[in-house]
């Protein structure tokens, strides 16, 4: 579930019909939310098809819209395009309009609400106890059902468009006119705080589940304003070149920390910090700028001890963000000298699982867990871990193909499957395997390579100090077959904290007698006992 928006959609067909002439959809994309309802004109030959095609076209178009286009241009262009498609196809096949539907949609972008409608499917805004209708009914006269405009009705179309600022706790409702035909504005106002399904089912119950018209609804609740869009709108220059001893907003640049010279060690009033700038490409490349803004926003809002503290200064003169400077050594450097101590490895495993569970609360995954991104530092004379690289953090289930470092990617990631808890657990497992053995379980994998995952050596073959239960946890985490791997962080977390309950891990090619000898011997004893009983019975007889 998105932490900024809560969305729902639902529809019911009229009377005893199995299929509705309505179509609807709601999607939360990277930087926008799109909600849409189309009510296929029942008197037209292919009204239902027109509604379905219009919804599909708009969802796909906005998903792939040119980033340089404004929201207003995108809405107007896409509406005119689908209208042109429906109208021309009707004229070719029927010589008259038959692919006809209404269309009502909203786009949420940062703190702005953009909307458009063609026809009479209403759009409402609920704010602080008040319900406002934002759409305009294209009908012959008030109360009439004769449409003066609809998609596919004529060659030219002029959608009604509007724009408003949004506030937290606002609710948007897009519905087919079947809903407003059953519920009064007062009833809608009372019911809009519920999900779309509750709202539609309430309307159906009002007419004893015998609706005279199809009823559909999309409900969008704004829990918070997407601050990333507001950050992007700030008119801040991106420095193309940086040099040591340069002073930016009171921070003195000391030295670059990585090769591209976009991450610097800086000092202010005797305290060292890390200052990170966007890549130079972000000056011209909007997607690179979007990536940096998302990184900075994630760094700022992830306030937990797993990560370095980060801030986005309010009065910046350039685009950057600041992180605390964590003194210590990377896990990669530590294990290059010798394997990690068993107790430290267990603590590392628990740390990575807890950090991942924390990220999951925000619908996020780290995306690049590996020894280079783990810093060993000291807190009150005790060694602790920190997870770095906010730039790799992505939304869970995103299809960020090959995002991350190849040697730590699970087999399914190479096939384009989404990032999940299970794929993150694989990266954690590889990291632990490497920390205890100094080797990769499936060898080092080069970028753009399509590896063949062969059977990994067991951890204890390379480090006999590793207890059997810990070996089982790690081997289960790096399972090639994701059905045999931990599916959720909580499963691995439980076994790390309850070693006595960890079941021994066996490769699936191992025979049953090797996996569970006690069970095999028990079965053999019972079978033998029964055979002996039978022989005794036959002898007595």
Secondary structure, 3 states (H helix, E strand, C coil): CCCCEEEEEEEECCCCCCCCCEEEEEEECCCCEEEEEEEECCCCCCHHHHHHHHHHHHHHHHHCCCCCCCHHHHHHHHHHHHHHHHHHHHHHHHCCCCCCECEEEEEEECCEEEEEEECCCCEEEEECCEEEECCCCCECCCCCCCECCCECCCCCCCCEEEEEECCCCCEEEEECHHHHHHCCHHHHHHHCCCCHHHHHHHHHHHCCCCCCCCEEEEEEEECCCCHHHHHHHCCCECCCCCCCCCEECCEEEEEECCCCCCEEEEEECCEEEEEEECCHHHHCCHHHHHHHHHHHHHHHHCCCCCCCCEECCCCCCECEEEEECCCCEEHHHHHHHCCCCHHHHHHHHHHHHHHHHHHHCCCEECCCCCHHHEEEEEECCEEEEEECCHHHCEECCCCCCCCCCHHHCCHHHHHCCCCCHHHHHHHHHHHHHHHHHCCCCCCCCCCCCCCCCCCCCCHHHHCCCCCHHHHHHHHHHCCCCCCCCCCCHHHHHHHHHCHHHCCCCCCCCCCHHHHCHHHHHHHHHHHHHHHHHHHHHHHHC
